[in-house]
Structure formats: C-alpha cells, structure tokens
Amino acid sequence: MYRLQCRGSWERSQAPDPHHRPKDRHDPHLISRSGRRRGGRGAANGFCEDFESQTGTTPAGRWTTAVANCSGTGTATVDTTTAHGGTRSVRVTGKAGYCNHAFAGTSLSDVPSGGDLYARLWVRHTTALPAQHVTFAALRDANDNGRDLRMGGQNKALQWNRESDDATLPAQSPAGVALSTPLPVNTWTCLEFRLDRTAGRLDTWVNGGLVAGLVVDGTPTQDVDQQWLNRGGWRPAPGDLRLGWESYGEGDDTLWYDDVAVGTSRIGC
C-alpha cells in the first residue's frame, strides 16, 4: 500500500513486503506530484497540494485569499524560504483582531459529500497559542447556515470551535484543556482530522497520535464533547477549507502550511 505524500514522490505506507514485486509509476495505487489521482490511499476522492506549482506570491489556482466581512493587515502569500517538502509553502502573517484575519482557502467540491472527510496538513508557527481564542483552519458548514467549523486554540492548547453556538471541543475547563495539547512552535507539525459527516463524529491527530480532548464520539463526556453534543443533530457539510489566522483578541503569529491533502480515507503523516 502507498501513502499520498504531497512531496513529489510515492512512498509506501508500511515496510516493503520482500515478496512484493516493485511498482512502477503507472501503478494504479500511486499519485503524482501534479495531484492527478490514480486510486491512491486517501487521494482517489480528494486532492493533494504541495504548492510547488505556484509561480507568484499570491496563492492561485484552486486557492483564494478572500476573507469575509472586513480585512486588515494580515496576509497570506506563497513563500520560498520555508517549506516542509520542496521549495514552496503558504505563509500567513497573522495579526491580532478579527478584521486582520488572513486565509488561503479552497473549495471542497471535488471531494464526495457524505461519510468520512479526512484532511492532513503540515503547519509550522513561531508563537505559542495564546490564552484567548484564535483560529488557524476553518470550514464553512452548509448545514449550519454557512457558519464556520473552526480549528485553533484557546488557553494555550488546541481546540475546535463551532461558530454558530460557540461550543468548544474540549470544554475550556482546566480538566478539558488538559486533554488537549499545545501546537509546537518552530517545527513542522502534522495535523489530521476526520469528520464523519453522516454521524456527526470528529477525530483529531497530532503527529499521528489521537488527541483525547479533540474527539466527538457521540457519547457525551464531561469536559470533552458534552457541551458539543448538547445541540443534537450536528451533521457538518463543509464546502471549503481555509488555512490562515483569525484572532478574536490577543495573538499575532506567523504560520506556514504545506503538503495539504484531503480525501475520504485517512492519509497519514
């Protein structure tokens, strides 16, 4: 089995089988740098983006930098000085205050609706998550009146937030925050999540490890998803994915995003 790497190569997702005949680049289980899918794991029903095809300083192609309501001093640009793989990434210069938000976003129209939605992204940033609420990834939910499902941080640890009712995952109690984890600074971190759009479930992994406080499993758990599940019938239908920075109080940060992949099965780091 091969895993989508988004770095211009094909890699095995497990140790090679000594009895398995080597594959060539026409193998149907591989995916190319260009993002053309050939049935690869996590790629046949989604997309891969390593930003290597970007030729200007403004994210282009499937990516846009439009923001809602107002704009300020935050920016999202193509960067050639820092990358996880290859020579390019998206750099977001994030500034405090809502109207300084900045995102590079893409439609999810090429990902089948319903069932599991998996996303994998590599992120690097310079400043520890603040105590106040910030967002660094957002998905506009068509089943929630177009409001955002937001991944970010609060109380210096990762959290999910539902814009429509301000529910948080985990609960922002000391016990809930302790079940999450900070986002490491000055290093590349692999973030993954699974949205079960049919059952309303959510899983989150950091560097391959499931984070106990960032799970919605359908059974209300105090300090974790009890608050989230208080509103029954949550069935997200995200129409886009936006990577960037939105601060609702304090919090400047500089972030880089690279090797983004979205599909209907887990992609891995």
SEBAGU-172297 format. One record per residue: y, x, z of N, C-alpha, C in turn; residue number from 1. Coordinates in Angstrom, 1 decimal, m for minus. Atoms other than C-alpha are relative to their C-alpha. Layout:
<pts>
[pt [Y,X,Z],[Y,X,Z],[Y,X,Z],NUM]
...
</pts>
This chain:
<pts>
[pt [m1.2,0.9,0.0],[0.0,0.0,0.0],[1.2,0.9,0.0],1]
[pt [m1.2,m0.7,0.1],[3.5,1.2,m0.8],[1.2,m0.8,0.6],2]
[pt [m1.2,0.6,m0.6],[6.8,0.5,1.0],[1.2,0.3,m0.7],3]
[pt [m1.3,m0.2,0.7],[10.2,0.0,m0.6],[0.8,0.9,0.9],4]
[pt [m0.8,m0.9,m0.8],[12.3,2.9,0.5],[1.5,0.0,m0.4],5]
[pt [m1.4,0.0,0.4],[15.5,2.4,m1.5],[0.6,1.3,m0.1],6]
[pt [m0.6,m1.4,0.1],[15.9,6.1,m1.9],[m0.5,0.7,m1.3],7]
[pt [0.3,m0.6,1.3],[14.8,6.6,m5.5],[m1.4,0.5,m0.1],8]
[pt [1.4,m0.5,0.0],[11.1,7.2,m4.7],[m0.9,m1.1,0.4],9]
[pt [1.0,0.9,m0.4],[7.9,5.4,m4.0],[m0.8,0.7,1.1],10]
[pt [0.6,m0.6,m1.1],[6.3,6.1,m0.6],[m1.1,m0.9,0.5],11]
[pt [1.1,0.8,m0.6],[3.0,5.0,1.0],[0.5,m0.5,1.3],12]
[pt [m0.3,0.5,m1.3],[3.4,2.7,4.0],[m1.1,0.3,1.0],13]
[pt [1.0,m0.5,m1.0],[0.3,4.3,5.6],[m0.5,1.3,m0.6],14]
[pt [0.6,m1.3,0.4],[m1.6,7.6,5.4],[m0.9,m0.3,m1.3],15]
[pt [0.8,0.2,1.3],[m3.2,8.1,1.9],[m1.5,m0.1,0.3],16]
[pt [1.5,0.1,0.0],[m6.8,7.0,1.5],[m0.6,1.1,m0.9],17]
[pt [0.5,m1.0,0.8],[m8.7,10.0,0.3],[m0.9,m0.5,m1.1],18]
[pt [0.8,0.6,1.1],[m10.9,7.7,m1.8],[0.8,m0.8,m1.0],19]
[pt [m0.8,0.8,0.8],[m8.0,6.0,m3.4],[0.6,0.8,m1.2],20]
[pt [m0.5,m0.8,1.1],[m7.1,7.1,m6.9],[1.6,0.0,0.0],21]
[pt [m1.4,m0.1,0.0],[m3.5,8.3,m7.2],[0.7,m1.0,m0.9],22]
[pt [m0.8,1.0,0.8],[m0.9,5.8,m8.5],[0.9,0.7,m1.0],23]
[pt [m1.0,m0.5,0.8],[1.4,6.3,m11.4],[1.2,m0.9,0.0],24]
[pt [m1.2,0.7,m0.2],[4.9,5.0,m11.9],[m0.1,m1.4,m0.7],25]
[pt [0.2,1.3,0.6],[3.5,2.0,m13.9],[m0.8,m0.9,0.9],26]
[pt [0.7,0.8,m0.9],[1.6,0.8,m10.9],[0.7,m1.3,0.4],27]
[pt [m0.7,1.2,m0.3],[2.4,m2.9,m10.2],[0.5,m0.1,1.5],28]
[pt [m0.4,0.1,m1.5],[2.8,m2.2,m6.4],[1.2,0.9,0.3],29]
[pt [m1.1,m0.9,m0.2],[5.8,0.1,m6.9],[1.3,m0.6,m0.4],30]
[pt [m1.3,0.4,0.3],[9.5,m0.4,m7.1],[0.9,1.2,m0.4],31]
[pt [m0.8,m1.2,0.5],[12.1,1.8,m8.9],[1.3,0.0,0.7],32]
[pt [m1.4,m0.2,m0.5],[15.5,3.1,m7.8],[0.9,m1.1,m0.5],33]
[pt [m0.9,1.0,0.6],[17.1,0.6,m10.1],[m0.1,m1.4,0.7],34]
[pt [0.2,1.2,m0.7],[15.8,m2.2,m7.9],[m0.8,m1.0,m0.8],35]
[pt [0.8,1.0,0.8],[13.6,m3.8,m10.6],[m1.4,m0.1,0.7],36]
[pt [1.2,0.2,m0.8],[10.7,m5.3,m8.7],[m1.3,0.0,m0.8],37]
[pt [1.3,0.0,0.7],[7.1,m4.7,m9.6],[m1.1,m0.5,1.0],38]
[pt [1.0,0.5,m1.0],[5.4,m6.6,m6.8],[m0.2,0.8,1.2],39]
[pt [0.2,m0.8,m1.2],[6.0,m4.1,m4.1],[0.2,m0.7,1.2],40]
[pt [0.0,0.6,m1.3],[5.8,m4.9,m0.5],[1.5,m0.3,0.4],41]
[pt [m1.3,0.4,m0.5],[8.9,m6.8,0.7],[1.0,0.0,m1.1],42]
[pt [m1.0,m0.2,1.1],[10.5,m6.4,m2.8],[m0.2,m1.0,m1.1],43]
[pt [0.2,0.9,1.2],[8.9,m8.9,m5.2],[0.9,m1.2,0.0],44]
[pt [m0.9,1.2,m0.1],[11.1,m11.7,m3.9],[1.3,0.4,0.7],45]
[pt [m1.2,m0.4,m0.7],[14.2,m9.9,m2.9],[0.7,1.1,m0.8],46]
[pt [m0.8,m1.1,0.7],[16.4,m6.8,m3.7],[0.0,1.2,0.9],47]
[pt [m0.1,m1.3,m0.7],[16.9,m3.2,m2.7],[1.3,0.6,m0.5],48]
[pt [m1.3,m0.6,0.3],[20.3,m1.4,m2.6],[0.2,1.3,0.7],49]
[pt [m0.3,m1.3,m0.6],[20.9,2.3,m2.1],[1.4,0.5,m0.4],50]
[pt [m1.4,m0.2,0.4],[24.4,2.2,m3.6],[0.2,1.2,m0.9],51]
[pt [m0.1,m1.2,0.9],[23.6,5.2,m5.9],[0.6,m0.4,m1.3],52]
[pt [m0.5,0.4,1.3],[24.7,3.2,m8.9],[1.5,m0.3,0.0],53]
[pt [m1.4,0.3,m0.2],[28.2,2.6,m7.5],[0.8,1.2,m0.6],54]
[pt [m0.8,m1.0,0.7],[30.8,4.5,m9.6],[1.4,0.1,0.5],55]
[pt [m1.4,0.0,m0.4],[34.1,3.6,m8.0],[0.0,0.0,1.5],56]
[pt [m0.2,0.0,m1.4],[35.5,3.4,m4.5],[m0.1,m1.3,0.7],57]
[pt [0.2,1.4,m0.5],[35.2,m0.4,m4.1],[m1.4,m0.5,m0.4],58]
[pt [1.4,0.5,0.3],[31.7,m1.9,m3.8],[0.1,m1.0,m1.1],59]
[pt [0.0,0.9,1.2],[30.9,m3.6,m7.1],[m1.4,m0.5,m0.3],60]
[pt [1.3,0.6,0.3],[28.0,m5.2,m8.9],[m0.2,m1.2,0.8],61]
[pt [0.3,1.1,m0.8],[26.4,m7.6,m6.6],[0.8,m0.1,1.3],62]
[pt [m0.8,m0.1,m1.2],[28.8,m6.6,m3.8],[1.4,m0.4,m0.2],63]
[pt [m1.4,0.3,0.0],[32.2,m8.0,m3.0],[0.6,0.3,1.4],64]
[pt [m0.6,m0.4,m1.3],[34.7,m7.2,m0.3],[1.0,m1.1,0.5],65]
[pt [m0.9,1.1,m0.4],[36.4,m10.6,0.1],[m0.3,m0.4,1.4],66]
[pt [0.1,0.5,m1.4],[37.0,m11.9,3.7],[0.7,m1.3,0.1],67]
[pt [m0.5,1.3,m0.2],[37.7,m15.3,5.0],[1.3,0.0,0.8],68]
[pt [m1.2,0.4,m0.9],[41.0,m16.7,6.4],[1.2,1.0,m0.1],69]
[pt [m1.1,m1.0,0.0],[43.0,m13.5,6.6],[m0.5,1.4,m0.1],70]
[pt [0.5,m1.4,0.2],[42.9,m9.8,6.0],[1.1,0.9,0.6],71]
[pt [m0.9,m1.0,m0.7],[44.5,m6.7,7.7],[m0.3,1.4,m0.4],72]
[pt [0.1,m1.5,0.2],[43.8,m3.0,8.0],[m1.4,0.5,m0.1],73]
[pt [1.4,m0.4,0.2],[40.0,m2.9,7.9],[m0.3,0.2,m1.5],74]
[pt [0.4,m0.3,1.4],[38.4,m1.5,4.7],[m1.5,0.2,m0.1],75]
[pt [1.4,m0.3,0.4],[35.0,m1.4,3.0],[0.0,0.7,m1.3],76]
[pt [m0.1,m0.8,1.2],[34.6,1.4,0.5],[m1.3,0.7,m0.2],77]
[pt [1.2,m0.8,0.3],[31.9,3.4,m1.3],[0.4,1.5,0.5],78]
[pt [m0.2,m1.3,m0.6],[31.6,6.8,0.5],[m1.0,1.0,m0.6],79]
[pt [0.9,m1.0,0.5],[30.2,10.0,m1.0],[m0.1,1.2,1.0],80]
[pt [0.1,m1.0,m1.0],[30.5,12.1,2.2],[m1.2,m0.1,1.0],81]
[pt [1.1,0.3,m1.0],[27.8,10.4,4.4],[m0.9,m1.0,m0.7],82]
[pt [1.0,0.9,0.6],[24.6,8.8,3.2],[m1.3,0.2,0.7],83]
[pt [1.3,m0.1,m0.6],[21.2,8.0,4.6],[m1.0,0.7,m1.0],84]
[pt [0.8,m0.5,1.1],[19.4,8.7,1.3],[0.9,0.1,m1.2],85]
[pt [m0.8,m0.1,1.2],[21.0,10.0,m1.9],[1.4,0.5,0.4],86]
[pt [m1.3,m0.5,m0.1],[24.7,10.6,m2.1],[1.1,m1.0,0.3],87]
[pt [m1.0,1.0,m0.2],[26.4,7.3,m1.5],[m0.4,m1.0,1.1],88]
[pt [0.2,1.1,m1.0],[26.8,4.6,1.2],[1.2,m0.9,m0.1],89]
[pt [m1.2,0.8,m0.2],[29.2,1.9,2.1],[0.6,0.3,1.4],90]
[pt [m0.7,m0.3,m1.2],[31.8,2.9,4.7],[0.9,m1.1,0.4],91]
[pt [m0.9,1.0,m0.5],[33.6,0.4,6.8],[0.8,0.6,1.1],92]
[pt [m1.0,m0.4,m1.0],[36.7,1.3,8.7],[0.4,m1.2,0.8],93]
[pt [m0.2,1.2,m0.8],[36.7,m1.3,11.4],[1.1,0.1,1.0],94]
[pt [m1.2,0.1,m1.0],[39.8,m2.3,13.4],[m0.1,m1.2,0.9],95]
[pt [m0.1,1.0,m0.9],[40.3,m4.4,16.4],[0.8,m1.2,m0.5],96]
[pt [m0.7,1.2,0.4],[41.4,m8.0,15.9],[m0.6,m0.7,m1.2],97]
[pt [0.7,0.8,1.0],[39.9,m10.8,13.8],[0.5,0.3,m1.4],98]
[pt [m0.5,m0.1,1.4],[42.2,m10.5,10.8],[m0.1,1.4,m0.6],99]
[pt [0.2,m1.3,0.6],[41.4,m6.8,10.4],[m1.5,0.1,m0.4],100]
[pt [1.4,m0.1,0.4],[37.8,m7.7,9.5],[m0.2,0.5,m1.4],101]
[pt [0.3,m0.5,1.3],[36.2,m6.0,6.6],[m1.5,0.0,m0.2],102]
[pt [1.5,0.1,0.3],[32.8,m6.6,4.9],[m0.2,0.4,m1.5],103]
[pt [0.6,0.0,1.4],[30.8,m5.7,1.8],[m1.1,m1.0,0.0],104]
[pt [1.0,1.1,0.0],[28.8,m8.8,1.0],[m0.7,m0.3,m1.3],105]
[pt [0.8,0.3,1.2],[26.2,m10.0,m1.4],[m0.7,m1.4,0.1],106]
[pt [0.8,1.2,0.1],[24.6,m13.3,m2.4],[m1.5,0.2,0.3],107]
[pt [1.5,m0.1,m0.1],[21.0,m14.0,m1.4],[m0.7,m1.0,m0.9],108]
[pt [0.5,0.9,1.0],[20.5,m16.3,m4.4],[m1.3,0.4,m0.6],109]
[pt [1.2,m0.5,0.6],[17.7,m14.1,m5.7],[m1.1,0.1,1.0],110]
[pt [1.1,0.0,m1.0],[15.7,m14.5,m2.5],[m0.5,m1.4,0.1],111]
[pt [0.5,1.4,m0.1],[13.4,m17.6,m2.4],[0.4,m0.6,1.3],112]
[pt [m0.4,0.8,m1.2],[14.5,m20.3,0.0],[m1.2,m0.4,0.8],113]
[pt [1.1,0.4,m0.9],[12.4,m21.4,3.0],[m0.9,1.1,0.4],114]
[pt [0.9,m1.0,m0.5],[9.9,m19.5,5.0],[0.7,1.2,0.6],115]
[pt [m0.5,m1.2,m0.7],[10.5,m15.9,6.2],[1.0,0.7,m0.9],116]
[pt [m0.9,m0.9,0.6],[13.5,m13.9,5.3],[0.1,1.3,0.8],117]
[pt [0.0,m1.3,m0.6],[13.3,m10.2,6.1],[1.2,0.8,m0.5],118]
[pt [m1.1,m0.9,0.4],[16.2,m7.7,6.0],[m0.2,1.3,0.7],119]
[pt [0.1,m1.3,m0.6],[16.2,m4.0,6.6],[1.3,0.8,m0.5],120]
[pt [m1.2,m0.8,0.4],[19.4,m1.8,6.7],[0.0,1.2,1.0],121]
[pt [m0.3,m1.2,m0.8],[20.3,1.6,7.9],[1.4,0.1,0.3],122]
[pt [m1.4,0.0,m0.4],[23.5,1.9,9.8],[0.3,1.2,0.9],123]
[pt [m0.4,m1.1,m0.8],[25.4,4.7,11.4],[1.5,m0.3,0.4],124]
[pt [m1.4,0.3,m0.4],[28.6,4.4,13.5],[0.4,1.0,1.0],125]
[pt [m0.6,m1.1,m0.8],[30.9,6.5,15.6],[0.4,m0.3,1.4],126]
[pt [m0.5,0.4,m1.3],[31.9,4.5,18.6],[m1.0,m1.0,0.7],127]
[pt [0.9,0.9,m0.7],[29.7,2.8,21.2],[0.5,m1.5,0.0],128]
[pt [m0.4,1.4,0.0],[29.7,m1.0,21.1],[0.8,m0.3,1.3],129]
[pt [m0.8,0.3,m1.1],[32.4,m2.4,23.3],[m0.5,m1.1,0.9],130]
[pt [0.4,1.1,m0.9],[32.2,m4.9,26.2],[0.3,m1.3,m0.7],131]
[pt [m0.3,1.3,0.6],[33.9,m7.6,24.1],[m0.8,m0.2,m1.3],132]
[pt [0.9,0.4,1.1],[32.2,m9.4,21.2],[0.5,0.6,m1.3],133]
[pt [m0.2,m0.5,1.3],[32.0,m7.7,17.8],[m1.2,m0.4,m0.9],134]
[pt [1.0,0.3,1.0],[30.1,m8.4,14.6],[m0.1,1.1,m1.0],135]
[pt [0.1,m1.0,1.1],[28.7,m5.9,12.1],[m0.9,m0.5,m1.2],136]
[pt [0.7,0.6,1.1],[26.5,m8.2,10.0],[0.1,m1.5,0.1],137]
[pt [m0.1,1.4,m0.1],[26.9,m11.8,9.1],[m0.7,m0.7,m1.2],138]
[pt [0.6,0.8,1.0],[25.1,m14.5,7.2],[0.6,m1.4,0.0],139]
[pt [m0.5,1.4,0.0],[26.7,m17.8,6.1],[m1.1,m1.0,m0.1],140]
[pt [1.2,0.9,m0.2],[24.4,m20.6,7.1],[0.4,m1.4,m0.6],141]
[pt [m0.2,1.3,0.6],[24.4,m23.6,4.7],[m0.4,m1.2,0.8],142]
[pt [0.5,1.0,m0.9],[22.5,m25.6,7.3],[0.9,m0.2,1.3],143]
[pt [m0.9,0.0,m1.2],[25.3,m25.0,9.9],[1.4,m0.2,m0.5],144]
[pt [m1.4,0.3,0.5],[28.3,m26.3,7.9],[0.7,1.3,m0.5],145]
[pt [m0.6,m1.2,0.5],[28.8,m22.8,6.4],[0.5,0.9,1.0],146]
[pt [m0.4,m0.9,m1.0],[29.3,m21.2,9.7],[m0.9,1.2,0.1],147]
[pt [0.7,m1.3,0.0],[28.1,m17.6,10.4],[m1.0,0.1,1.0],148]
[pt [1.0,m0.6,m0.9],[25.0,m16.3,12.0],[0.3,1.5,0.0],149]
[pt [m0.6,m1.3,m0.1],[26.3,m13.0,13.3],[m0.8,0.9,0.9],150]
[pt [0.7,m1.1,m0.8],[24.6,m9.8,14.4],[1.1,1.0,0.4],151]
[pt [m1.0,m0.9,m0.5],[26.7,m7.5,16.5],[m0.3,0.5,1.4],152]
[pt [0.2,m0.4,m1.4],[27.3,m6.6,20.1],[0.9,m0.6,1.0],153]
[pt [m0.9,0.4,m1.1],[28.7,m7.6,23.4],[m0.6,0.6,1.3],154]
[pt [0.4,m0.7,m1.2],[28.6,m6.0,26.8],[m0.8,1.3,m0.3],155]
[pt [0.5,m1.3,0.4],[27.8,m2.7,25.0],[m1.5,0.0,m0.5],156]
[pt [1.4,0.0,0.5],[24.4,m3.9,23.7],[0.0,m1.0,m1.2],157]
[pt [0.1,0.8,1.2],[23.2,m5.6,20.5],[m0.2,m1.5,0.4],158]
[pt [0.2,1.4,m0.2],[23.3,m9.4,20.3],[0.1,m0.7,m1.3],159]
[pt [m0.3,1.0,1.0],[23.1,m12.3,17.9],[0.9,m1.1,0.5],160]
[pt [m1.0,1.1,m0.4],[25.8,m15.0,17.9],[0.0,m1.1,m1.0],161]
[pt [m0.1,1.1,1.0],[25.9,m18.4,16.3],[1.4,m0.5,0.1],162]
[pt [m1.4,0.3,0.0],[29.5,m19.1,15.3],[0.3,m1.5,0.4],163]
[pt [m0.3,1.4,m0.1],[29.2,m22.9,15.4],[0.1,m0.5,1.5],164]
[pt [0.0,0.4,m1.4],[28.5,m23.2,19.1],[0.1,1.2,1.0],165]
[pt [m0.2,m1.2,m0.8],[29.0,m19.6,20.3],[m1.2,0.3,0.9],166]
[pt [1.2,m0.4,m0.7],[25.4,m19.4,21.5],[m0.3,1.5,m0.3],167]
[pt [0.3,m1.4,0.1],[24.3,m15.8,22.1],[m1.5,0.3,0.3],168]
[pt [1.4,m0.5,m0.2],[20.9,m14.0,21.9],[0.1,1.5,0.2],169]
[pt [0.4,0.8,m1.2],[20.2,m12.8,24.5],[1.2,m0.6,0.7],170]
[pt [m1.1,0.5,m0.8],[22.2,m14.7,27.1],[0.8,1.2,0.6],171]
[pt [m0.8,m1.1,m0.4],[25.1,m12.5,28.3],[0.0,0.2,1.5],172]
[pt [0.2,m0.3,m1.4],[23.8,m12.4,31.9],[m0.4,1.5,0.1],173]
[pt [0.5,m1.4,m0.2],[23.0,m8.9,33.4],[m1.5,0.1,m0.4],174]
[pt [1.4,m0.1,0.3],[19.3,m9.7,33.0],[m0.2,m0.1,m1.5],175]
[pt [0.2,0.1,1.4],[19.7,m10.8,29.4],[0.5,1.2,m0.7],176]
[pt [m0.5,m1.2,0.6],[21.8,m7.8,28.4],[m1.0,1.1,0.1],177]
[pt [1.0,m1.1,m0.2],[19.2,m5.5,29.9],[m1.2,m0.1,m0.9],178]
[pt [1.2,0.1,0.9],[16.6,m6.9,27.5],[0.4,0.3,m1.4],179]
[pt [m0.4,m0.5,1.3],[18.7,m5.8,24.5],[0.1,1.6,0.1],180]
[pt [m0.2,m1.5,0.1],[19.7,m2.2,23.6],[1.3,0.4,m0.7],181]
[pt [m1.2,m0.4,0.7],[22.8,m0.3,22.6],[m0.4,0.4,m1.5],182]
[pt [0.2,m0.6,1.3],[23.3,0.8,19.0],[0.4,1.4,0.0],183]
[pt [m0.4,m1.4,m0.2],[23.1,4.6,19.0],[1.1,0.4,m0.9],184]
[pt [m1.1,m0.5,0.8],[26.1,6.5,17.8],[m0.3,1.3,m0.7],185]
[pt [0.1,m1.2,0.7],[26.4,9.3,15.3],[m1.4,0.4,m0.4],186]
[pt [1.3,m0.2,0.5],[22.9,8.9,14.0],[m0.4,m1.2,m0.8],187]
[pt [0.5,1.1,0.8],[21.2,6.7,11.4],[m1.0,m0.8,0.8],188]
[pt [0.9,0.9,m0.7],[19.5,3.7,12.9],[m0.5,m1.1,m1.0],189]
[pt [0.7,1.0,0.8],[17.0,1.4,11.2],[0.0,m1.4,0.7],190]
[pt [0.0,1.3,m0.6],[17.7,m2.3,11.9],[m0.7,m0.9,m0.9],191]
[pt [0.7,1.0,0.7],[15.4,m5.0,10.8],[0.0,m1.4,0.7],192]
[pt [0.1,1.3,m0.6],[15.3,m8.7,11.3],[m0.8,m1.0,m0.9],193]
[pt [0.7,1.0,0.7],[13.1,m11.7,10.4],[0.6,m1.4,0.4],194]
[pt [m0.4,1.3,m0.2],[14.5,m15.2,10.0],[m1.1,m0.9,m0.5],195]
[pt [0.9,1.0,0.4],[11.8,m17.9,9.9],[0.8,m1.3,m0.3],196]
[pt [m0.9,1.1,0.3],[13.9,m20.5,8.1],[m0.6,m1.4,0.1],197]
[pt [0.7,1.3,m0.1],[11.3,m23.2,8.3],[m0.2,m0.4,1.5],198]
[pt [0.3,0.3,m1.4],[10.5,m23.0,12.1],[1.2,0.4,0.9],199]
[pt [m1.1,m0.3,m0.8],[13.8,m21.6,13.3],[m0.3,1.1,1.0],200]
[pt [0.4,m1.1,m0.8],[12.5,m18.3,14.7],[0.7,1.3,m0.5],201]
[pt [m0.7,m1.2,0.3],[14.1,m14.9,14.8],[m0.6,1.2,0.8],202]
[pt [0.4,m1.3,m0.6],[12.8,m11.3,15.5],[0.9,1.1,m0.5],203]
[pt [m0.9,m1.1,0.3],[14.7,m8.1,15.6],[m0.6,1.3,0.4],204]
[pt [0.6,m1.3,m0.3],[13.5,m4.5,15.4],[1.1,1.1,m0.1],205]
[pt [m0.8,m1.2,0.1],[15.4,m1.2,16.1],[m0.9,1.2,m0.1],206]
[pt [0.9,m1.2,0.2],[13.8,1.9,14.7],[m1.5,m0.4,0.1],207]
[pt [1.4,0.5,0.0],[10.6,m0.1,14.3],[m0.5,m0.6,1.2],208]
[pt [0.5,0.6,m1.2],[10.4,m1.4,17.8],[0.7,m1.4,0.3],209]
[pt [m0.5,1.3,m0.2],[10.8,m5.1,18.6],[0.8,0.0,1.3],210]
[pt [m0.9,0.1,m1.2],[13.7,m5.8,21.0],[m0.2,m1.3,0.7],211]
[pt [0.4,1.2,m0.7],[12.6,m8.3,23.6],[1.1,m1.0,0.1],212]
[pt [m1.1,0.9,m0.2],[16.0,m9.8,24.1],[0.6,m0.6,m1.3],213]
[pt [m0.5,0.5,1.3],[16.6,m10.4,20.4],[m1.1,m0.8,m0.8],214]
[pt [1.1,0.8,0.6],[13.7,m12.8,19.8],[0.2,m1.5,0.3],215]
[pt [0.1,1.5,m0.2],[13.8,m16.6,19.3],[m1.4,m0.4,m0.4],216]
[pt [1.4,0.3,0.3],[10.1,m17.7,19.6],[m0.3,m1.4,0.1],217]
[pt [0.3,1.4,m0.1],[10.5,m21.4,20.0],[m0.3,m0.5,1.4],218]
[pt [0.3,0.4,m1.4],[9.7,m21.4,23.7],[1.2,0.5,0.9],219]
[pt [m1.2,m0.4,m0.8],[12.9,m21.4,25.9],[m0.3,1.0,1.1],220]
[pt [0.2,m1.0,m1.0],[13.0,m18.2,28.0],[1.4,0.3,0.6],221]
[pt [m1.2,m0.2,m0.7],[15.7,m17.8,30.7],[0.5,1.4,m0.3],222]
[pt [m0.7,m1.3,0.3],[18.2,m15.0,29.9],[m0.3,0.5,m1.5],223]
[pt [0.3,m0.4,1.4],[16.8,m14.7,26.3],[0.4,m1.1,m0.9],224]
[pt [m0.4,1.0,1.0],[16.7,m17.7,24.0],[0.1,m1.4,0.5],225]
[pt [m0.1,1.4,m0.6],[17.0,m20.7,26.4],[1.3,m0.6,m0.5],226]
[pt [m1.3,0.5,0.5],[20.7,m21.1,25.5],[0.0,m0.3,m1.5],227]
[pt [0.0,0.1,1.5],[20.0,m20.6,21.8],[m0.8,m1.3,m0.4],228]
[pt [0.9,1.2,0.3],[17.3,m23.4,21.8],[0.5,m1.3,0.6],229]
[pt [m0.5,1.2,m0.6],[19.4,m25.8,23.8],[0.5,m1.0,m1.1],230]
[pt [m0.3,0.9,1.1],[20.6,m27.1,20.4],[m1.3,0.0,m0.9],231]
[pt [1.2,0.2,0.7],[17.4,m28.4,18.8],[0.2,0.0,m1.5],232]
[pt [0.0,0.2,1.5],[16.5,m28.3,15.1],[0.7,1.1,m0.7],233]
[pt [m0.7,m1.1,0.7],[18.1,m24.9,14.3],[m1.0,0.5,m1.1],234]
[pt [0.8,m0.4,1.2],[16.8,m24.1,10.7],[1.0,0.7,m0.9],235]
[pt [m1.0,m0.7,0.8],[19.0,m21.4,9.2],[m0.3,0.0,m1.5],236]
[pt [0.1,m0.1,1.5],[19.6,m21.3,5.4],[1.1,0.9,m0.4],237]
[pt [m1.1,m1.0,0.3],[21.7,m18.1,4.9],[0.1,0.1,m1.5],238]
[pt [m0.2,m0.2,1.4],[23.3,m17.8,1.5],[0.6,1.3,m0.4],239]
[pt [m0.5,m1.3,0.3],[24.7,m14.4,1.8],[m0.3,1.0,1.2],240]
[pt [0.1,m1.0,m1.0],[24.6,m11.1,3.7],[1.2,0.9,m0.1],241]
[pt [m1.2,m0.8,0.0],[27.8,m9.3,4.7],[m0.1,1.1,1.1],242]
[pt [0.1,m1.2,m0.9],[27.9,m5.8,6.3],[1.4,0.5,0.2],243]
[pt [m1.3,m0.5,m0.2],[31.0,m4.7,8.0],[0.4,0.0,1.5],244]
[pt [m0.5,0.0,m1.3],[33.1,m5.2,11.1],[1.0,m1.1,0.2],245]
[pt [m0.9,1.0,m0.4],[34.7,m8.1,12.8],[0.1,0.0,1.6],246]
[pt [m0.2,m0.2,m1.4],[36.2,m7.7,16.3],[0.9,m1.2,0.5],247]
[pt [m0.7,1.2,m0.6],[37.4,m10.6,18.5],[0.9,0.4,1.2],248]
[pt [m0.9,m0.5,m1.1],[39.4,m8.4,20.9],[0.1,1.5,m0.2],249]
[pt [0.0,m1.5,0.1],[38.9,m4.7,21.5],[m1.0,0.4,m1.0],250]
[pt [1.1,m0.5,0.8],[36.9,m2.5,19.3],[0.3,0.5,m1.4],251]
[pt [m0.1,m0.7,1.3],[37.7,0.0,16.5],[m1.4,0.7,m0.2],252]
[pt [1.2,m0.8,0.3],[34.7,1.6,14.8],[m0.1,0.4,m1.4],253]
[pt [0.2,m0.4,1.4],[33.7,3.4,11.7],[m1.5,0.0,m0.2],254]
[pt [1.4,0.3,0.2],[30.3,2.4,10.2],[m0.3,0.4,m1.4],255]
[pt [0.5,m0.2,1.4],[28.2,3.4,7.2],[m1.3,m0.8,m0.1],256]
[pt [1.2,0.8,0.3],[25.5,1.2,5.6],[m0.7,0.6,m1.2],257]
[pt [0.7,m0.5,1.1],[22.8,2.4,3.3],[m1.5,m0.5,0.0],258]
[pt [1.4,0.4,0.1],[19.3,1.6,2.0],[m0.3,m1.4,0.5],259]
[pt [0.1,1.4,m0.4],[19.6,m2.1,2.4],[m1.1,m0.7,m0.9],260]
[pt [1.1,0.7,0.7],[16.5,m4.2,1.5],[m0.2,m1.4,0.6],261]
[pt [0.2,1.4,m0.5],[15.9,m8.0,1.7],[m1.1,m0.6,m0.8],262]
[pt [1.1,0.5,0.6],[12.7,m9.8,0.9],[m0.7,m1.1,0.8],263]
[pt [0.8,1.0,m0.7],[10.1,m12.3,2.0],[m1.2,0.5,0.8],264]
[pt [1.0,m0.6,m0.9],[7.8,m9.9,3.8],[0.7,1.2,0.6],265]
[pt [m0.6,m1.1,m0.7],[8.5,m7.1,6.2],[0.0,1.3,m0.8],266]
[pt [m0.3,m1.1,0.8],[9.9,m4.0,4.6],[m0.3,1.3,0.7],267]
[pt [0.2,m1.1,m0.8],[9.8,m1.5,7.4],[1.1,1.1,m0.2],268]
[pt [m1.0,m1.1,0.0],[11.8,1.7,8.1],[m0.5,1.2,m0.9],269]
</pts>
